[in-house]
Amino acid sequence: MRTVKIIRQCFSAAMTGIQCVVFDLDDTLWSTAATLEHAHEVMNNALQTELPEEPIESPEQFRDRMRAVQKDFPEREHDFGFCRREALMRMTGDAMLAERVFVAWHKARNEPTLFDGAEEMLRRLKRTMKIGTLTDGNADPFVISPLKDLIDFHVNSVEETGFGERTQKARRTHLTENTTEMPCNAIKHRGEKRTVICGRAFGICYM
């Protein structure tokens, strides 16, 4: 029913001049919890292979390590890739080892299982409008099947836009408009509320 509702909303949008739909990735096209749980397991397995004596940590324990990095680097707290790499570096004391573990985690993080009907929905939308994705995390749709063949552009929180001290969420929204080369009122955004708030400030409609 969730996918059917999104399809109806998007095709209704197409009838009112909307030319592009932008999706948040996590919990819109797949389950964040299931994806990150699997990726964390892969990360722990990689750590155990490299450092058998290293105790296995829960996701919450590792998040504490990342929070410590964010506290030390507030200017990069939005860059979860940097925070994870730095946390792994502090944990292992070996930059090359930390990078190998990060690569294993990142690969698993970008192997989500799409919600039932999501791929069909995207293929139908692709016939009439552009499809974009938006994230403040580490998801990369250009390496995720079948997304890599369906989306026109992707925006993440690490990209810079010259917005100075404004929030990363506002930067993402600004980038979305620049990437599509469309006015914001021609773009529909489907996703979490925290990106909806900044999207509205730029005229992007929320579904």
C-alpha positions in Angstrom: 0.0 0.0 0.0 2.9 2.4 0.8 4.3 2.1 -2.8 0.8 2.4 -4.4 0.2 5.6 -2.4 3.5 7.1 -3.6 2.8 6.2 -7.2 -0.6 7.9 -7.0 0.9 11.0 -5.5 3.7 11.2 -8.0 1.5 10.8 -11.1 -1.0 13.3 -9.6 2.0 15.7 -9.3 2.9 15.1 -13.0 -0.5 16.5 -13.9 0.2 19.8 -12.0 3.4 20.7 -13.7 5.9 18.7 -11.6 8.8 17.7 -13.6 11.0 15.9 -11.1 10.6 13.8 -7.9 13.4 13.7 -5.4 13.5 10.8 -2.9 15.3 10.5 0.4 16.9 7.1 0.3 16.8 5.6 3.8 13.3 4.5 4.9 11.8 5.8 1.7 13.1 3.2 -0.8 14.4 0.7 1.8 14.7 0.0 5.5 17.5 1.9 7.2 17.6 -0.3 10.2 18.0 -3.6 8.3 20.6 -2.1 5.9 22.7 -0.6 8.7 22.4 -3.7 10.8 23.8 -5.9 8.0 26.6 -3.4 7.2 27.6 -3.3 10.9 27.8 -7.1 10.9 30.1 -7.0 7.8 32.2 -4.3 9.5 32.6 -6.4 12.6 33.6 -9.4 10.5 36.2 -7.4 8.7 37.6 -6.1 12.0 37.7 -9.7 13.4 39.6 -10.9 10.3 42.1 -8.1 10.7 42.3 -7.9 14.5 41.0 -11.2 16.1 41.7 -9.9 19.6 39.5 -6.8 19.1 36.2 -7.2 21.0 33.0 -7.0 18.9 31.1 -3.8 19.5 27.3 -3.2 19.2 26.0 -0.6 16.7 25.4 1.8 19.7 29.0 1.4 21.0 30.4 2.3 17.6 28.0 5.2 17.3 29.5 6.5 20.5 32.9 6.4 18.8 31.5 8.4 15.9 29.9 10.9 18.3 33.3 11.5 19.8 34.7 12.3 16.4 31.8 14.7 15.7 32.6 16.4 19.0 36.2 16.9 18.0 35.4 17.9 14.4 32.1 19.9 14.6 32.8 21.3 11.2 32.6 17.8 9.7 30.0 16.3 11.9 27.7 16.0 8.9 30.3 13.9 7.0 29.5 10.4 8.2 32.1 8.8 6.0 34.8 10.9 7.5 33.5 10.2 11.0 33.4 6.5 10.5 36.9 6.4 8.9 38.3 8.5 11.8 36.5 6.3 14.4 38.0 3.2 12.8 41.4 4.8 12.7 41.3 5.6 16.4 40.0 2.1 17.1 42.7 0.3 15.1 45.6 2.7 15.1 46.2 1.8 11.4 45.0 4.0 8.6 45.3 1.4 5.9 43.5 -1.2 8.0 40.8 1.2 8.9 40.2 2.0 5.2 39.9 -1.7 4.3 37.3 -2.1 7.0 35.5 1.0 5.9 35.4 -0.2 2.3 33.8 -3.5 3.4 31.3 -1.6 5.5 30.5 0.8 2.7 30.0 -1.9 0.1 27.5 -3.7 2.4 25.8 -0.3 3.2 25.1 0.1 -0.5 23.5 -3.3 -0.9 20.0 -2.6 0.5 16.9 -4.5 -0.3 14.3 -2.2 -1.9 10.8 -2.1 -0.5 8.4 -4.3 -2.5 7.2 -2.4 -5.5 9.8 0.4 -5.3 11.6 -0.6 -8.4 8.4 -0.8 -10.4 7.3 2.6 -9.1 10.6 4.2 -10.1 10.5 2.7 -13.6 7.0 4.1 -14.1 8.0 7.5 -12.9 11.0 7.5 -15.1 8.7 7.6 -18.2 7.4 11.1 -17.4 9.8 12.9 -15.1 13.3 13.2 -13.8 14.2 11.2 -10.6 16.7 12.5 -8.1 17.8 11.2 -4.7 18.9 13.1 -1.6 20.7 11.8 1.5 22.6 13.0 4.5 24.3 9.6 4.9 26.6 7.2 3.0 24.2 5.7 0.5 25.4 6.0 -3.1 22.6 5.2 -5.6 25.1 5.1 -8.5 26.4 1.8 -7.2 23.1 0.3 -6.1 21.1 -1.9 -8.5 18.6 -1.0 -9.9 18.9 2.7 -8.8 22.0 3.4 -10.9 20.0 2.9 -14.1 17.0 4.9 -13.0 18.1 8.1 -11.3 19.2 11.3 -13.0 21.1 12.9 -10.2 22.1 12.5 -6.5 22.8 15.0 -3.8 24.5 14.3 -0.5 25.4 16.3 2.6 29.1 16.4 1.9 28.9 18.5 -1.2 29.6 22.2 -0.9 27.5 25.0 -2.3 28.9 28.2 -0.9 26.1 28.4 1.7 28.6 29.3 4.4 27.4 28.5 7.9 23.9 27.5 6.8 22.8 24.0 7.7 23.8 21.0 5.5 20.1 20.3 5.0 19.7 23.7 3.4 22.8 23.1 1.2 21.3 19.8 0.0 18.1 21.5 -1.0 20.0 24.3 -2.8 22.0 21.7 -4.6 18.9 19.8 -5.7 17.6 22.9 -7.5 21.0 23.6 -9.1 21.4 20.0 -10.2 18.0 19.7 -11.9 18.1 23.2 -13.4 14.4 23.5 -12.6 12.6 25.9 -10.3 11.9 24.5 -6.9 8.1 24.6 -7.5 8.6 22.0 -10.3 10.2 19.5 -7.9 8.4 17.2 -5.5 10.3 15.8 -2.5 9.4 12.5 -0.8 11.2 11.8 2.4 11.9 12.5 6.1 10.6 15.6 7.8 14.0 17.1 8.6 14.7 17.6 4.9 11.1 18.7 4.2 11.5 21.7 6.5 14.5 23.1 4.5 12.9 22.1 1.2 9.9 24.2 1.9 12.1 27.2 2.6 13.2 26.9 -1.0 9.8 26.2 -2.4 10.1 22.4 -2.9 6.7 20.7 -2.4 6.5 17.8 0.1 4.4 14.7 -0.7 
